[in-house]
Amino acid sequence: MDDITLFGDHGDVQEAIIWISERLLSIQLHLNVGKTNIFGHQISGFPSKDEEGFNILGCPIGTDGYVNGSLKKKTDEIKELVI
């Protein structure tokens, strides 16, 4: 199993993580907690990340400041190419 992105209500995401973890264990695999990023509410058993956001497929997801900063950076890169 490779990368998975879960997005939604805190409780639903927590239930999905438990479900996925159980299914992985049933085939002798495990969720790599060290490579797991949780944004928003903390979920028990996962390291806390103090980040404003992250990118999924090049799209910024996070606080207004993070998204605006990411879009400004990309806009400035495009302006450099055009001008």
Phi and psi in radians as a Rosetta constraint file:
Dihedral C 1 N 2 CA 2 C 2 CIRCULARHARMONIC -1.996 0.35
Dihedral N 2 CA 2 C 2 N 3 CIRCULARHARMONIC -2.622 0.35
Dihedral C 2 N 3 CA 3 C 3 CIRCULARHARMONIC -1.109 0.35
Dihedral N 3 CA 3 C 3 N 4 CIRCULARHARMONIC 2.458 0.35
Dihedral C 3 N 4 CA 4 C 4 CIRCULARHARMONIC -2.311 0.35
Dihedral N 4 CA 4 C 4 N 5 CIRCULARHARMONIC 2.446 0.35
Dihedral C 4 N 5 CA 5 C 5 CIRCULARHARMONIC -2.057 0.35
Dihedral N 5 CA 5 C 5 N 6 CIRCULARHARMONIC 2.179 0.35
Dihedral C 5 N 6 CA 6 C 6 CIRCULARHARMONIC -2.014 0.35
Dihedral N 6 CA 6 C 6 N 7 CIRCULARHARMONIC 2.380 0.35
Dihedral C 6 N 7 CA 7 C 7 CIRCULARHARMONIC -2.485 0.35
Dihedral N 7 CA 7 C 7 N 8 CIRCULARHARMONIC 2.251 0.35
Dihedral C 7 N 8 CA 8 C 8 CIRCULARHARMONIC 2.825 0.35
Dihedral N 8 CA 8 C 8 N 9 CIRCULARHARMONIC -2.851 0.35
Dihedral C 8 N 9 CA 9 C 9 CIRCULARHARMONIC -1.037 0.35
Dihedral N 9 CA 9 C 9 N 10 CIRCULARHARMONIC 2.460 0.35
Dihedral C 9 N 10 CA 10 C 10 CIRCULARHARMONIC -0.879 0.35
Dihedral N 10 CA 10 C 10 N 11 CIRCULARHARMONIC -0.871 0.35
Dihedral C 10 N 11 CA 11 C 11 CIRCULARHARMONIC -1.104 0.35
Dihedral N 11 CA 11 C 11 N 12 CIRCULARHARMONIC -0.711 0.35
Dihedral C 11 N 12 CA 12 C 12 CIRCULARHARMONIC -1.140 0.35
Dihedral N 12 CA 12 C 12 N 13 CIRCULARHARMONIC -0.736 0.35
Dihedral C 12 N 13 CA 13 C 13 CIRCULARHARMONIC -1.127 0.35
Dihedral N 13 CA 13 C 13 N 14 CIRCULARHARMONIC -0.756 0.35
Dihedral C 13 N 14 CA 14 C 14 CIRCULARHARMONIC -1.064 0.35
Dihedral N 14 CA 14 C 14 N 15 CIRCULARHARMONIC -0.766 0.35
Dihedral C 14 N 15 CA 15 C 15 CIRCULARHARMONIC -1.092 0.35
Dihedral N 15 CA 15 C 15 N 16 CIRCULARHARMONIC -0.701 0.35
Dihedral C 15 N 16 CA 16 C 16 CIRCULARHARMONIC -1.136 0.35
Dihedral N 16 CA 16 C 16 N 17 CIRCULARHARMONIC -0.697 0.35
Dihedral C 16 N 17 CA 17 C 17 CIRCULARHARMONIC -1.112 0.35
Dihedral N 17 CA 17 C 17 N 18 CIRCULARHARMONIC -0.737 0.35
Dihedral C 17 N 18 CA 18 C 18 CIRCULARHARMONIC -1.095 0.35
Dihedral N 18 CA 18 C 18 N 19 CIRCULARHARMONIC -0.805 0.35
Dihedral C 18 N 19 CA 19 C 19 CIRCULARHARMONIC -1.051 0.35
Dihedral N 19 CA 19 C 19 N 20 CIRCULARHARMONIC -0.829 0.35
Dihedral C 19 N 20 CA 20 C 20 CIRCULARHARMONIC -1.091 0.35
Dihedral N 20 CA 20 C 20 N 21 CIRCULARHARMONIC -0.784 0.35
Dihedral C 20 N 21 CA 21 C 21 CIRCULARHARMONIC -1.031 0.35
Dihedral N 21 CA 21 C 21 N 22 CIRCULARHARMONIC -0.758 0.35
Dihedral C 21 N 22 CA 22 C 22 CIRCULARHARMONIC -1.101 0.35
Dihedral N 22 CA 22 C 22 N 23 CIRCULARHARMONIC -0.748 0.35
Dihedral C 22 N 23 CA 23 C 23 CIRCULARHARMONIC -1.149 0.35
Dihedral N 23 CA 23 C 23 N 24 CIRCULARHARMONIC -0.705 0.35
Dihedral C 23 N 24 CA 24 C 24 CIRCULARHARMONIC -1.104 0.35
Dihedral N 24 CA 24 C 24 N 25 CIRCULARHARMONIC -0.768 0.35
Dihedral C 24 N 25 CA 25 C 25 CIRCULARHARMONIC -1.071 0.35
Dihedral N 25 CA 25 C 25 N 26 CIRCULARHARMONIC -0.570 0.35
Dihedral C 25 N 26 CA 26 C 26 CIRCULARHARMONIC -1.158 0.35
Dihedral N 26 CA 26 C 26 N 27 CIRCULARHARMONIC -0.310 0.35
Dihedral C 26 N 27 CA 27 C 27 CIRCULARHARMONIC -2.065 0.35
Dihedral N 27 CA 27 C 27 N 28 CIRCULARHARMONIC 0.481 0.35
Dihedral C 27 N 28 CA 28 C 28 CIRCULARHARMONIC 1.072 0.35
Dihedral N 28 CA 28 C 28 N 29 CIRCULARHARMONIC 0.591 0.35
Dihedral C 28 N 29 CA 29 C 29 CIRCULARHARMONIC -2.053 0.35
Dihedral N 29 CA 29 C 29 N 30 CIRCULARHARMONIC 2.891 0.35
Dihedral C 29 N 30 CA 30 C 30 CIRCULARHARMONIC -2.491 0.35
Dihedral N 30 CA 30 C 30 N 31 CIRCULARHARMONIC 2.724 0.35
Dihedral C 30 N 31 CA 31 C 31 CIRCULARHARMONIC -1.352 0.35
Dihedral N 31 CA 31 C 31 N 32 CIRCULARHARMONIC 2.196 0.35
Dihedral C 31 N 32 CA 32 C 32 CIRCULARHARMONIC -1.405 0.35
Dihedral N 32 CA 32 C 32 N 33 CIRCULARHARMONIC 1.658 0.35
Dihedral C 32 N 33 CA 33 C 33 CIRCULARHARMONIC -1.045 0.35
Dihedral N 33 CA 33 C 33 N 34 CIRCULARHARMONIC -0.600 0.35
Dihedral C 33 N 34 CA 34 C 34 CIRCULARHARMONIC -1.125 0.35
Dihedral N 34 CA 34 C 34 N 35 CIRCULARHARMONIC -0.400 0.35
Dihedral C 34 N 35 CA 35 C 35 CIRCULARHARMONIC -1.831 0.35
Dihedral N 35 CA 35 C 35 N 36 CIRCULARHARMONIC 0.163 0.35
Dihedral C 35 N 36 CA 36 C 36 CIRCULARHARMONIC -1.647 0.35
Dihedral N 36 CA 36 C 36 N 37 CIRCULARHARMONIC 2.267 0.35
Dihedral C 36 N 37 CA 37 C 37 CIRCULARHARMONIC -1.904 0.35
Dihedral N 37 CA 37 C 37 N 38 CIRCULARHARMONIC 2.216 0.35
Dihedral C 37 N 38 CA 38 C 38 CIRCULARHARMONIC -1.992 0.35
Dihedral N 38 CA 38 C 38 N 39 CIRCULARHARMONIC 2.168 0.35
Dihedral C 38 N 39 CA 39 C 39 CIRCULARHARMONIC -2.038 0.35
Dihedral N 39 CA 39 C 39 N 40 CIRCULARHARMONIC 2.255 0.35
Dihedral C 39 N 40 CA 40 C 40 CIRCULARHARMONIC 1.886 0.35
Dihedral N 40 CA 40 C 40 N 41 CIRCULARHARMONIC -2.250 0.35
Dihedral C 40 N 41 CA 41 C 41 CIRCULARHARMONIC -1.178 0.35
Dihedral N 41 CA 41 C 41 N 42 CIRCULARHARMONIC 2.502 0.35
Dihedral C 41 N 42 CA 42 C 42 CIRCULARHARMONIC -1.270 0.35
Dihedral N 42 CA 42 C 42 N 43 CIRCULARHARMONIC 2.479 0.35
Dihedral C 42 N 43 CA 43 C 43 CIRCULARHARMONIC -2.044 0.35
Dihedral N 43 CA 43 C 43 N 44 CIRCULARHARMONIC 2.234 0.35
Dihedral C 43 N 44 CA 44 C 44 CIRCULARHARMONIC -0.924 0.35
Dihedral N 44 CA 44 C 44 N 45 CIRCULARHARMONIC 2.327 0.35
Dihedral C 44 N 45 CA 45 C 45 CIRCULARHARMONIC 1.616 0.35
Dihedral N 45 CA 45 C 45 N 46 CIRCULARHARMONIC -0.067 0.35
Dihedral C 45 N 46 CA 46 C 46 CIRCULARHARMONIC -2.018 0.35
Dihedral N 46 CA 46 C 46 N 47 CIRCULARHARMONIC 2.496 0.35
Dihedral C 46 N 47 CA 47 C 47 CIRCULARHARMONIC -1.120 0.35
Dihedral N 47 CA 47 C 47 N 48 CIRCULARHARMONIC 2.539 0.35
Dihedral C 47 N 48 CA 48 C 48 CIRCULARHARMONIC -1.416 0.35
Dihedral N 48 CA 48 C 48 N 49 CIRCULARHARMONIC 2.289 0.35
Dihedral C 48 N 49 CA 49 C 49 CIRCULARHARMONIC -1.967 0.35
Dihedral N 49 CA 49 C 49 N 50 CIRCULARHARMONIC 2.192 0.35
Dihedral C 49 N 50 CA 50 C 50 CIRCULARHARMONIC -1.759 0.35
Dihedral N 50 CA 50 C 50 N 51 CIRCULARHARMONIC 1.237 0.35
Dihedral C 50 N 51 CA 51 C 51 CIRCULARHARMONIC -2.086 0.35
Dihedral N 51 CA 51 C 51 N 52 CIRCULARHARMONIC 2.681 0.35
Dihedral C 51 N 52 CA 52 C 52 CIRCULARHARMONIC -1.498 0.35
Dihedral N 52 CA 52 C 52 N 53 CIRCULARHARMONIC -0.296 0.35
Dihedral C 52 N 53 CA 53 C 53 CIRCULARHARMONIC 3.049 0.35
Dihedral N 53 CA 53 C 53 N 54 CIRCULARHARMONIC -3.017 0.35
Dihedral C 53 N 54 CA 54 C 54 CIRCULARHARMONIC -2.770 0.35
Dihedral N 54 CA 54 C 54 N 55 CIRCULARHARMONIC 2.984 0.35
Dihedral C 54 N 55 CA 55 C 55 CIRCULARHARMONIC -1.981 0.35
Dihedral N 55 CA 55 C 55 N 56 CIRCULARHARMONIC 2.395 0.35
Dihedral C 55 N 56 CA 56 C 56 CIRCULARHARMONIC -2.141 0.35
Dihedral N 56 CA 56 C 56 N 57 CIRCULARHARMONIC 2.073 0.35
Dihedral C 56 N 57 CA 57 C 57 CIRCULARHARMONIC 0.897 0.35
Dihedral N 57 CA 57 C 57 N 58 CIRCULARHARMONIC 0.685 0.35
Dihedral C 57 N 58 CA 58 C 58 CIRCULARHARMONIC 1.428 0.35
Dihedral N 58 CA 58 C 58 N 59 CIRCULARHARMONIC 0.025 0.35
Dihedral C 58 N 59 CA 59 C 59 CIRCULARHARMONIC -1.796 0.35
Dihedral N 59 CA 59 C 59 N 60 CIRCULARHARMONIC 2.141 0.35
Dihedral C 59 N 60 CA 60 C 60 CIRCULARHARMONIC -1.269 0.35
Dihedral N 60 CA 60 C 60 N 61 CIRCULARHARMONIC 2.318 0.35
Dihedral C 60 N 61 CA 61 C 61 CIRCULARHARMONIC -2.196 0.35
Dihedral N 61 CA 61 C 61 N 62 CIRCULARHARMONIC 2.197 0.35
Dihedral C 61 N 62 CA 62 C 62 CIRCULARHARMONIC 2.781 0.35
Dihedral N 62 CA 62 C 62 N 63 CIRCULARHARMONIC -2.632 0.35
Dihedral C 62 N 63 CA 63 C 63 CIRCULARHARMONIC -1.164 0.35
Dihedral N 63 CA 63 C 63 N 64 CIRCULARHARMONIC 2.838 0.35
Dihedral C 63 N 64 CA 64 C 64 CIRCULARHARMONIC -0.987 0.35
Dihedral N 64 CA 64 C 64 N 65 CIRCULARHARMONIC -0.744 0.35
Dihedral C 64 N 65 CA 65 C 65 CIRCULARHARMONIC -1.075 0.35
Dihedral N 65 CA 65 C 65 N 66 CIRCULARHARMONIC -0.727 0.35
Dihedral C 65 N 66 CA 66 C 66 CIRCULARHARMONIC -1.156 0.35
Dihedral N 66 CA 66 C 66 N 67 CIRCULARHARMONIC -0.840 0.35
Dihedral C 66 N 67 CA 67 C 67 CIRCULARHARMONIC -1.107 0.35
Dihedral N 67 CA 67 C 67 N 68 CIRCULARHARMONIC -0.831 0.35
Dihedral C 67 N 68 CA 68 C 68 CIRCULARHARMONIC -1.072 0.35
Dihedral N 68 CA 68 C 68 N 69 CIRCULARHARMONIC -0.734 0.35
Dihedral C 68 N 69 CA 69 C 69 CIRCULARHARMONIC -1.101 0.35
Dihedral N 69 CA 69 C 69 N 70 CIRCULARHARMONIC -0.737 0.35
Dihedral C 69 N 70 CA 70 C 70 CIRCULARHARMONIC -1.127 0.35
Dihedral N 70 CA 70 C 70 N 71 CIRCULARHARMONIC -0.749 0.35
Dihedral C 70 N 71 CA 71 C 71 CIRCULARHARMONIC -1.179 0.35
Dihedral N 71 CA 71 C 71 N 72 CIRCULARHARMONIC -0.664 0.35
Dihedral C 71 N 72 CA 72 C 72 CIRCULARHARMONIC -1.115 0.35
Dihedral N 72 CA 72 C 72 N 73 CIRCULARHARMONIC -0.753 0.35
Dihedral C 72 N 73 CA 73 C 73 CIRCULARHARMONIC -1.047 0.35
Dihedral N 73 CA 73 C 73 N 74 CIRCULARHARMONIC -0.799 0.35
Dihedral C 73 N 74 CA 74 C 74 CIRCULARHARMONIC -1.155 0.35
Dihedral N 74 CA 74 C 74 N 75 CIRCULARHARMONIC -0.707 0.35
Dihedral C 74 N 75 CA 75 C 75 CIRCULARHARMONIC -1.068 0.35
Dihedral N 75 CA 75 C 75 N 76 CIRCULARHARMONIC -0.760 0.35
Dihedral C 75 N 76 CA 76 C 76 CIRCULARHARMONIC -1.101 0.35
Dihedral N 76 CA 76 C 76 N 77 CIRCULARHARMONIC -0.671 0.35
Dihedral C 76 N 77 CA 77 C 77 CIRCULARHARMONIC -1.085 0.35
Dihedral N 77 CA 77 C 77 N 78 CIRCULARHARMONIC -0.742 0.35
Dihedral C 77 N 78 CA 78 C 78 CIRCULARHARMONIC -1.177 0.35
Dihedral N 78 CA 78 C 78 N 79 CIRCULARHARMONIC -0.733 0.35
Dihedral C 78 N 79 CA 79 C 79 CIRCULARHARMONIC -1.016 0.35
Dihedral N 79 CA 79 C 79 N 80 CIRCULARHARMONIC -0.700 0.35
Dihedral C 79 N 80 CA 80 C 80 CIRCULARHARMONIC -1.067 0.35
Dihedral N 80 CA 80 C 80 N 81 CIRCULARHARMONIC -0.624 0.35
Dihedral C 80 N 81 CA 81 C 81 CIRCULARHARMONIC -1.288 0.35
Dihedral N 81 CA 81 C 81 N 82 CIRCULARHARMONIC -0.590 0.35
Dihedral C 81 N 82 CA 82 C 82 CIRCULARHARMONIC -1.455 0.35
Dihedral N 82 CA 82 C 82 N 83 CIRCULARHARMONIC -0.686 0.35
